[in-house]
Amino acid sequence: MNNRLLLRRMQDVAPNPLQTATSAFSLVDLGLTSGNIVTVRRSSDNATQNFTTAEITNGTLTTFVGVGNDGRVERMTDHQGNYDVFNLVTTIQPLIVENGNLIIENGLPALKFQNDSYLENDTLLDLPDLTIVTVNRSISNSNASRAFGIRSTSTTNRNTFAQASDNSLRYDGASSSGSIAPNNALKIRFSAKQVEQVYDFLNLDENINQTNVLLNNANGFINLGGPQATLNQRFEGVILAAFIWETNKLNDRLEITNYINSLFNVY
């Protein structure tokens, strides 16, 4: 069945589960907003312009960037209107257009992260519970597979939570799951945290508090592409979408992932 037709039928019979997300980031129409969702800077003269999801794919964006030029994302608007993420450092902004061509993953526009690029909000969050869901593909080694999370400014407390390519939710780079395996396949990844208990799609009862260090709240900034502060652990790959809830949505994981799959046709 056509992906968009399936989505419309799902919307007719059930509410959009993404409406309850705290923040949602994507270059694809999620049914949450019709306004501008990205600010792009072109490499030829550093001019910037805002674009809607429709303008990203109808040629407006690539016309603005120009033949042979790169387009980098300076700001990505939260589809929920809560926490925009941005990066004003031109050398480490993710790509949306490369050499005049729109970055495409699975037939849809995507962000490409490389060379320590990332986007981050400027509002400090303090979350005892959270859920992170991403649609991404890592193209890097295991040390740079953390795509999305809450980046802590602390160097002593375990309150950075970053989703890795094996679905685990890593805190300060540590986890009882063992080493991170690189995963070059496009996946929908679901992770959740409830106080001291952390869950992922594969290990739903996993307790990562193995070091007798109290797990603090996820305290920090929403970060897309670089939740680990160490430069060589920032994500390298493509991201189609990222979502965060300020609650544990484990019981709704099938509804959420099925709906996301209807948008991005991953499986």
Order of alpha helices (4+ residues) and beta strands (2+ residues): alpha-beta-beta-beta-alpha-alpha-beta-beta-beta-beta-beta-beta-beta-beta-beta-beta-beta-beta-beta-beta-beta-beta-beta-alpha
